[in-house]
C-alpha cells in the first residue's frame, strides 16, 4: 500500500521571514498580519523566534512600536551543522563515557 504523502506546509517563521526579505524595509505587526494572514500571537511568536536566531532585527520607535527588518542570510544561525561533520569531513561520533555507579558509592558520595 502506498503512503499518503501530504504536501509540505511552510512554517510560520519561514513565511514571516520571506515577507520581511521581500519587502526589504521596516515592517510592524499590523503589516505582517496583513501580508501573512496570521494572528498577532502567531506573528509575535514567529518574530521573537527569528530574532532569537539572528535572522531578523527590531528597532523600537519612541512611541513603543516595534519595526522589524530582515538581516542578511549569513547572520542567520538557524541552520544546524550535523554532529560529527566539520568542513565536509565526517568524523565518527564517540560514545559517551560510561560511569561506574558502584565507584562513587564506595567513596562515600551519596
C-alpha positions as CSV (number, residue, x, y, z in Angstrom):
1,X,0.0,0.0,0.0
2,X,1.4,3.4,-1.0
3,X,2.0,6.0,1.7
4,X,-0.2,9.1,1.6
5,X,2.2,12.0,1.5
6,X,0.8,15.3,2.5
7,X,2.2,18.4,0.8
8,X,4.8,20.2,3.0
9,X,3.4,23.4,4.5
10,X,5.9,26.2,5.2
11,X,6.3,27.1,8.9
12,X,5.1,30.4,10.2
13,X,8.7,31.5,10.8
14,X,9.7,30.9,7.2
15,X,6.6,32.8,5.9
16,X,7.3,35.8,8.1
17,X,11.0,35.8,7.2
18,X,10.1,35.6,3.5
19,X,7.8,38.6,3.8
20,X,10.5,40.6,5.6
21,X,13.1,39.7,3.0
22,X,10.7,40.6,0.1
23,X,9.7,43.9,1.5
24,X,13.3,44.9,2.3
25,X,12.1,47.6,4.6
26,X,10.9,48.1,8.2
27,X,7.6,46.3,8.9
28,X,5.4,46.3,12.0
29,X,3.0,43.7,13.3
30,X,-0.1,45.1,11.5
31,X,1.7,44.9,8.2
32,X,2.9,41.4,8.8
33,X,-0.6,40.3,9.9
34,X,-2.0,41.7,6.7
35,X,0.7,40.1,4.5
36,X,0.6,36.7,6.1
37,X,-3.0,36.3,7.3
38,X,-1.7,35.2,10.7
39,X,-3.0,36.4,14.1
40,X,-1.0,38.8,16.2
41,X,0.1,35.9,18.5
42,X,1.4,33.9,15.6
43,X,3.3,36.8,14.1
44,X,4.7,37.8,17.5
45,X,5.9,34.2,18.2
46,X,7.5,33.9,14.8
47,X,9.2,37.3,15.1
48,X,10.6,36.5,18.5
49,X,11.8,33.1,17.4
50,X,13.6,34.6,14.4
51,X,15.1,37.3,16.5
52,X,16.5,34.8,18.9
53,X,18.3,33.1,16.0
54,X,19.6,36.4,14.5
55,X,17.5,36.1,11.3
56,X,15.7,39.4,11.8
57,X,16.2,42.5,13.9
58,X,13.9,45.0,15.6
59,X,14.0,48.8,16.2
60,X,11.7,50.3,18.7
61,X,10.3,53.7,17.9
62,X,9.8,56.3,20.7
63,X,6.1,55.6,20.7
64,X,6.8,51.9,21.5
65,X,6.1,50.4,18.1
66,X,8.4,47.7,17.0
67,X,9.7,47.8,13.5
68,X,11.1,44.5,12.2
69,X,13.6,44.0,9.4
70,X,15.4,41.1,7.9
71,X,19.1,40.6,8.5
72,X,21.5,39.3,5.8
73,X,21.2,35.5,5.4
74,X,24.8,34.9,6.6
75,X,23.8,36.2,10.1
76,X,21.1,33.6,10.3
77,X,22.2,30.9,12.7
78,X,19.0,28.7,12.3
79,X,20.9,26.3,10.1
80,X,22.3,23.4,12.1
81,X,25.5,21.5,11.4
82,X,25.2,17.8,11.7
83,X,27.1,16.4,14.7
84,X,30.4,14.8,13.6
85,X,30.6,16.7,10.3
86,X,33.0,19.7,10.2
87,X,34.0,21.3,6.9
88,X,32.7,18.3,5.0
89,X,34.9,15.9,6.8
90,X,32.9,13.2,8.5
91,X,34.2,12.2,11.9
92,X,32.9,9.2,13.9
93,X,30.7,10.0,16.8
94,X,32.3,9.0,20.0
95,X,30.3,7.1,22.6
96,X,29.8,8.9,25.9
97,X,31.9,7.7,28.8
98,X,30.1,5.2,31.0
99,X,30.2,5.9,34.7
100,X,30.7,3.1,37.1
101,X,27.9,3.6,39.6
102,X,29.5,1.4,42.2
103,X,32.7,3.5,42.5
104,X,31.1,6.7,43.6
105,X,29.1,4.8,46.3
106,X,32.3,3.3,47.7
107,X,33.9,6.7,48.2
108,X,31.1,7.8,50.5
109,X,29.4,10.1,48.0
110,X,25.6,9.8,48.2
